Structure formats: structure tokens, C-alpha cells
Amino acid sequence: FTIFQVAYSFYYSLNVFTTFVQPLHWVGLSNYVKLVNDDLFWVSLYNTLYMVVFGVSFHIVLAIVLGLLLNQNLRGVSVYRTVYYIPTIVPIVATSVLWMWVFNPEFGLINSALSVIDVHGPGWLTDPVLSKPSLILMGVWTIGGTLVIFLAGLQDIPQHLFDAAMIDGAGALQRIRNVTLPMLSPVIFFNVIMGVISGFQIFAQAFIMTRGGPLDTTLFYAYYLYQNAFEFFQMPYASAMAWILFLVVMGTTLIIFRSSARLVYYEGEER
């Protein structure tokens, strides 16, 4: 059933219709040509790439730092691990509603805290400059899944490698750079791939929190696709958008895989 639907969506993208009751009209690649000339298509693609590049990078770096901290043999560390993971089981709709309150310019949690020190907080979701960074900050709430994977990778690194590095006089930062990160690189690679694929599909935050605003700064690709399909009822055009998204995600993933041979180290490999 899936193969049929995928194939039919491509056929759909080569047609147009004016109403649901009228038959499809073959137009070839016209929908794809229309995409190239659609300013909002490029805006939505840029917004999505922004979230993929900066959002994924920020979350990966933060998850590694937190993973290193929570991998210490300290009292009560398991409690902190649980606290960081719990938000990931909250549905994205509930999370979005919660963060709408956090970002509220009048009585939100962040601006209320800023008012204590006599700082007038901005409109986090209504400022075109801050809208996307605010959604990236919101992603910290769901960092627990990535964090757990990094913790598993950190605990899988053989202790004798750290012992040997300490005998050679390596400090903490040198051990992280020369032992931890190389041994953790397959896990980083996995999380980057999953983060990139997930980033290209960002939808709920724009749909619930911003409706693509302000000034289309959070008009993400998946949300613009949704608008064309279910608000403007341009299903063939939306199908063309879906195929372009598939090609972009596949191309990006292949580029990352190609670079993995140089950047990712697997235990037992000779370099």
C-alpha cells in the first residue's frame, strides 16, 4: 500500500485540478516550475535549513556537554538523568502550548524573570529576529532522547583508554578531544542524521505557536506544504513539494554519509 501511495503522489504532482470532483489534468512538470518561481517556497526552505543547521548543531553540542556531566559517578546523578528525559514523553502539542506561555511577552516565565531585574523582555515569538532562535531554545525541552543515546555511547567507551591517556599526562580537555569525541563519533553521526531528518519535518511548532509568522519567519517547509494541501486545496502542488522535500532530505543525508568516512571512527579501524 505504501509503494502505491508514493507512486501515485508523484503522478499527482504532474497534474492539476480545480475541484475535487473534476478529473485530473496533465500538466507535466508545471508544478515543479511553479515551485521555482514561488517566493514562499524559497522562504520556507530557507527557514527550514536554518533550523536544521543551527538547531541540530546547538542540540548536539548541548547534549554532548550534558552527557559528559551526567556521565560522572556522582550521588543522585540518576535523578538528573530522569529529569532531563521526562519532557521527551510529553506530546509536542502540549509542549508547544506550554512554551507559548513561557514565551508570552506580558506574563510569560522568561519575561517575568527578566522584569525582576528591571529588564523589559522582547516578544520572543512576535519578533522576526527572535522567532526562529526561540524555537531552537524550545528544542532544549526535548533534548532528553538525544542525551540518553549519548550517555549510552559514553558508557560504552573502554575505561582503559582514559587510563592510558592519564598515564601519558593528558588533561581533562585533552582526554575529551583525543579519546571521548573520536570514540563517540559513531553516536554523534547517528544523532546528526536523525536530527537532520527530524529538522526537515518541523511542523507542529509553526502550526500551533506562530502560524508561520511573524512575516513568514517561521513558515517552515512542512507547514507550507500543509497549507497548500489542506488550506489552499492545491494537492498536486503539495505533492510536488513533498517530492522536492524527499530529494533534499535524501541529498543531505547522502552528503553526511559521504563525509562520515573521514569524520567517524569505528573501534578497531586503522587510521
C-alpha positions as CSV (number, residue, x, y, z in Angstrom):
1,F,0.0,0.0,0.0
2,T,2.8,2.4,0.8
3,I,4.5,2.0,-2.6
4,F,1.3,2.6,-4.4
5,Q,0.7,5.8,-2.4
6,V,4.2,7.1,-3.0
7,A,4.0,6.4,-6.8
8,Y,0.5,8.0,-7.0
9,S,1.8,11.1,-5.2
10,F,4.4,11.6,-8.0
11,Y,1.7,11.1,-10.6
12,Y,-0.4,13.6,-8.7
13,S,2.4,16.1,-8.8
14,L,2.3,16.1,-12.6
15,N,-1.4,17.1,-12.7
16,V,-3.7,19.9,-11.6
17,F,-7.3,20.1,-10.7
18,T,-9.7,22.9,-9.8
19,T,-12.1,21.0,-7.6
20,F,-12.1,17.5,-6.0
21,V,-15.0,16.4,-8.3
22,Q,-13.3,17.2,-11.5
23,P,-10.8,14.8,-13.2
24,L,-7.0,15.5,-13.1
25,H,-5.5,17.5,-15.9
26,W,-2.0,16.5,-17.0
27,V,0.5,19.4,-16.9
28,G,3.8,17.6,-16.7
29,L,6.5,19.5,-14.7
30,S,4.5,22.7,-14.5
31,N,4.0,22.3,-10.7
32,Y,7.8,22.0,-10.3
33,V,8.4,25.0,-12.5
34,K,5.8,26.9,-10.4
35,L,7.8,26.0,-7.2
36,V,11.0,27.5,-8.5
37,N,9.1,30.8,-9.1
38,D,7.3,30.7,-5.8
39,D,8.9,33.1,-3.3
40,L,7.3,31.4,-0.3
41,F,8.8,28.1,-1.4
42,W,12.3,29.6,-1.1
43,V,11.4,31.3,2.2
44,S,10.1,28.1,3.7
45,L,13.1,26.2,2.5
46,Y,15.5,28.8,4.0
47,N,13.6,28.8,7.3
48,T,13.8,25.0,7.5
49,L,17.5,24.9,6.6
50,Y,18.1,27.5,9.3
51,M,16.5,25.2,11.9
52,V,18.4,22.2,10.6
53,V,21.8,23.8,10.6
54,F,21.6,25.9,13.8
55,G,19.0,23.9,15.7
56,V,20.7,20.5,15.2
57,S,24.2,21.9,15.8
58,F,23.1,23.6,19.1
59,H,21.2,20.5,20.3
60,I,24.0,18.1,19.5
61,V,26.7,20.2,21.3
62,L,24.4,20.8,24.3
63,A,23.5,17.1,24.5
64,I,27.2,16.1,24.5
65,V,28.0,18.6,27.2
66,L,25.1,17.4,29.4
67,G,26.1,13.8,28.6
68,L,29.6,14.4,29.9
69,L,28.3,16.0,33.0
70,L,25.7,13.3,33.7
71,N,28.2,10.5,33.0
72,Q,30.1,11.3,36.2
73,N,29.9,8.9,39.1
74,L,28.2,11.3,41.4
75,R,25.5,10.9,44.1
76,G,22.0,11.5,42.7
77,V,23.1,11.6,39.1
78,S,20.4,9.1,38.1
79,V,17.7,11.6,39.3
80,Y,19.1,14.3,37.0
81,R,19.1,11.8,34.1
82,T,15.4,11.1,34.7
83,V,14.5,14.7,35.0
84,Y,16.2,15.5,31.6
85,Y,14.4,12.6,29.9
86,I,10.9,13.1,31.2
87,P,10.0,16.0,28.9
88,T,10.6,13.9,25.8
89,I,7.5,11.8,26.6
90,V,5.2,14.9,26.6
91,P,3.3,15.2,23.3
92,I,4.5,18.0,21.0
93,V,1.1,19.7,21.1
94,A,1.2,20.0,24.9
95,T,4.9,21.1,24.7
96,S,4.0,23.9,22.2
97,V,1.2,25.2,24.4
98,L,3.4,25.2,27.4
99,W,6.1,27.1,25.6
100,M,3.6,29.6,24.3
101,W,3.1,30.6,27.9
102,V,6.9,30.6,28.6
103,F,7.4,33.0,25.7
104,N,4.4,35.2,26.3
105,P,5.6,38.8,26.3
106,E,3.3,40.0,29.0
107,F,3.2,37.3,31.7
108,G,5.5,34.6,30.3
109,L,8.0,32.9,32.5
110,I,11.1,34.3,30.8
111,N,9.9,37.9,30.7
112,S,8.6,37.7,34.2
113,A,12.1,36.6,35.4
114,L,13.6,39.5,33.4
115,S,11.3,42.0,34.9
116,V,12.7,41.2,38.4
117,I,16.0,42.8,37.3
118,D,14.1,45.7,35.5
119,V,14.7,44.3,32.0
120,H,11.8,44.6,29.5
121,G,11.7,41.3,27.7
122,P,11.0,41.1,24.0
123,G,8.2,39.4,22.1
124,W,10.0,36.1,21.6
125,L,7.6,34.7,19.0
126,T,6.5,38.0,17.6
127,D,9.9,39.4,16.8
128,P,11.1,38.4,13.3
129,V,14.7,38.2,14.5
130,L,14.0,36.1,17.6
131,S,11.3,33.8,16.4
132,K,13.5,31.0,15.0
133,P,16.1,31.2,17.8
134,S,13.2,31.0,20.3
135,L,12.0,27.7,18.7
136,I,15.6,26.4,18.8
137,L,15.7,27.2,22.5
138,M,12.4,25.4,22.9
139,G,14.0,22.3,21.5
140,V,16.1,22.0,24.7
141,W,13.0,20.7,26.3
142,T,13.1,17.6,24.1
143,I,16.8,17.0,24.2
144,G,16.5,14.0,26.6
145,G,16.2,11.4,23.9
146,T,19.5,12.5,22.3
147,L,21.1,12.8,25.7
148,V,20.2,9.2,26.6
149,I,21.8,8.0,23.4
150,F,25.0,10.0,24.1
151,L,25.1,8.6,27.6
152,A,24.9,5.0,26.3
153,G,27.8,5.8,23.9
154,L,29.9,7.4,26.7
155,Q,29.4,4.4,29.0
156,D,30.5,2.1,26.1
157,I,33.9,3.7,25.8
158,P,36.5,1.4,27.4
159,Q,38.0,2.8,30.6
160,H,41.5,1.7,29.8
161,L,41.7,4.3,27.1
162,F,41.2,7.0,29.6
163,D,43.7,5.4,32.0
164,A,46.3,5.2,29.2
165,A,45.7,8.9,28.4
166,M,46.1,9.9,32.0
167,I,49.4,8.0,32.3
168,D,50.6,9.9,29.2
169,G,49.8,13.1,31.0
170,A,46.6,14.1,29.2
171,G,44.4,16.6,31.0
172,A,40.6,16.5,31.1
173,L,40.1,18.5,27.9
174,Q,42.8,16.5,26.1
175,R,41.0,13.3,27.1
176,I,37.7,14.6,25.8
177,R,39.3,15.7,22.5
178,N,41.5,12.7,21.8
179,V,39.6,9.9,23.4
180,T,35.9,10.8,24.1
181,L,35.0,12.5,20.9
182,P,36.7,10.1,18.5
183,M,35.1,7.1,20.3
184,L,31.8,8.9,20.4
185,S,31.8,9.9,16.7
186,P,29.6,7.0,15.5
187,V,26.9,8.1,18.1
188,I,27.3,11.7,17.1
189,F,26.9,10.7,13.4
190,F,23.7,8.8,14.2
191,N,22.2,11.7,16.2
192,V,23.2,14.2,13.4
193,I,21.4,12.0,10.8
194,M,18.3,11.7,13.0
195,G,18.3,15.3,13.9
196,V,18.6,16.5,10.3
197,I,15.8,14.2,9.1
198,S,13.6,15.4,12.0
199,G,14.6,19.1,11.4
200,F,13.3,19.0,7.8
201,Q,9.9,17.8,9.1
202,I,9.4,20.6,11.7
203,F,5.7,21.4,11.7
204,A,3.8,21.4,15.0
205,Q,5.6,24.4,16.5
206,A,4.7,26.7,13.5
207,F,1.2,25.3,13.3
208,I,0.4,25.8,16.9
209,M,2.6,28.6,18.1
210,T,3.1,31.1,15.3
211,R,1.1,30.1,12.2
212,G,4.2,30.8,10.1
213,G,4.6,34.3,11.4
214,P,5.9,36.9,12.1
215,L,6.5,38.0,8.5
216,D,6.8,34.3,7.4
217,T,9.9,33.8,9.6
218,T,8.6,30.5,10.9
219,L,6.9,29.4,7.7
220,F,8.7,26.1,7.6
221,Y,8.6,23.8,4.6
222,A,6.3,21.1,6.1
223,Y,3.9,23.8,7.3
224,Y,3.8,25.5,3.8
225,L,3.2,22.0,2.3
226,Y,0.3,21.5,4.7
227,Q,-1.1,24.9,3.8
228,N,-1.1,24.1,0.1
229,A,-2.6,20.7,0.6
230,F,-5.3,21.3,3.2
231,E,-5.9,25.1,3.3
232,F,-5.5,26.1,-0.3
233,F,-6.5,22.6,-1.6
234,Q,-3.7,22.5,-4.1
235,M,-2.9,18.9,-3.6
236,P,-0.9,18.3,-6.8
237,Y,1.3,21.3,-5.9
238,A,1.7,20.0,-2.4
239,S,2.7,16.6,-3.9
240,A,5.4,18.3,-5.9
241,M,6.6,20.0,-2.7
242,A,6.7,16.6,-0.9
243,W,8.9,15.1,-3.7
244,I,11.3,18.1,-3.5
245,L,11.5,17.6,0.2
246,F,12.3,14.0,-0.3
247,L,15.1,14.8,-2.7
248,V,16.5,17.5,-0.4
249,V,16.5,15.2,2.7
250,M,18.0,12.3,0.7
251,G,20.7,14.5,-0.8
252,T,21.6,16.0,2.6
253,T,21.7,12.5,4.2
254,L,24.0,11.2,1.4
255,I,26.4,14.1,1.8
256,I,26.6,13.4,5.6
257,F,27.2,9.7,4.9
258,R,29.9,10.6,2.4
259,S,31.7,12.7,5.0
260,S,31.4,10.0,7.7
261,A,34.3,8.1,6.2
262,R,36.6,11.0,7.1
263,L,35.0,12.1,10.4
264,V,33.6,9.0,12.0
265,Y,35.9,6.5,13.8
266,Y,34.9,2.9,14.5
267,E,36.8,0.9,17.1
268,G,39.3,-1.4,15.5
269,E,39.8,0.8,12.4
270,E,43.3,1.7,11.4
271,R,43.8,5.4,10.6
